[in-house]
């Protein structure tokens, strides 16, 4: 359980011409994260990346997508 542990959440929203650059950053960062400890007080408990279309109304999953993409990184 991660109760009492620090969490970091970072979100990016980019235009269509920046998606490939963002993908490259996430790929290299993911490889870097593989070297982190998985045990002890400073263990990396979870790391994930999510990516999808940016919506006109972010609280309505049925709203129209914009031309932008959103991505997020979660660590604990």
C-alpha positions as CSV (number, residue, x, y, z in Angstrom):
1,X,0.0,0.0,0.0
2,X,1.3,3.5,-0.8
3,X,-0.5,5.3,2.1
4,X,1.8,8.0,3.5
5,X,4.1,7.9,0.5
6,X,4.7,10.9,-1.8
7,X,3.0,11.0,-5.2
8,X,3.9,13.0,-8.2
9,X,1.4,13.6,-11.1
10,X,2.4,15.7,-14.1
11,X,0.1,16.4,-17.0
12,X,1.1,17.8,-20.5
13,X,-1.2,18.9,-23.3
14,X,0.5,19.4,-26.7
15,X,-0.4,20.1,-30.3
16,X,-0.2,17.5,-33.0
17,X,3.2,18.7,-34.1
18,X,4.7,18.0,-30.6
19,X,3.3,14.5,-29.9
20,X,6.3,12.6,-31.4
21,X,8.7,14.6,-29.2
22,X,6.7,13.9,-26.1
23,X,6.6,10.2,-26.9
24,X,10.4,10.2,-27.2
25,X,10.7,11.9,-23.8
26,X,8.4,9.4,-22.1
27,X,10.3,6.5,-23.7
28,X,13.7,7.7,-22.5
29,X,12.3,8.7,-19.1
30,X,10.8,5.2,-18.7
31,X,14.1,3.5,-19.3
32,X,15.7,5.8,-16.7
33,X,13.0,5.0,-14.2
34,X,13.8,1.2,-14.6
35,X,17.0,1.8,-12.6
36,X,15.3,3.0,-9.5
37,X,15.1,0.9,-6.3
38,X,12.0,-1.2,-5.8
39,X,12.7,-1.9,-2.1
40,X,13.3,0.1,1.0
41,X,12.3,3.6,2.2
42,X,13.0,5.2,-1.2
43,X,11.5,2.5,-3.3
44,X,9.6,3.5,-6.5
45,X,6.2,1.8,-5.9
46,X,4.5,2.7,-9.1
47,X,5.2,4.5,-12.3
48,X,2.8,4.8,-15.3
49,X,2.2,7.0,-18.3
50,X,-1.2,7.6,-19.9
51,X,-1.9,9.3,-23.2
52,X,-5.0,10.2,-25.1
53,X,-6.9,12.9,-26.9
54,X,-7.6,16.3,-25.2
55,X,-11.3,16.7,-25.0
56,X,-13.3,19.9,-25.5
57,X,-14.9,19.3,-22.1
58,X,-12.4,17.2,-20.0
59,X,-15.2,16.1,-17.5
60,X,-17.4,14.7,-20.3
61,X,-15.8,11.7,-22.0
62,X,-18.3,12.0,-24.8
63,X,-17.3,15.5,-25.8
64,X,-15.5,16.1,-29.0
65,X,-11.7,15.8,-29.1
66,X,-9.6,18.8,-29.9
67,X,-6.5,18.5,-32.1
68,X,-4.3,18.3,-29.0
69,X,-3.1,15.3,-27.0
70,X,-2.8,15.0,-23.3
71,X,-0.3,12.8,-21.4
72,X,0.3,12.2,-17.8
73,X,3.0,10.6,-15.7
74,X,2.2,9.2,-12.2
75,X,4.9,8.1,-9.7
76,X,4.7,6.9,-6.2
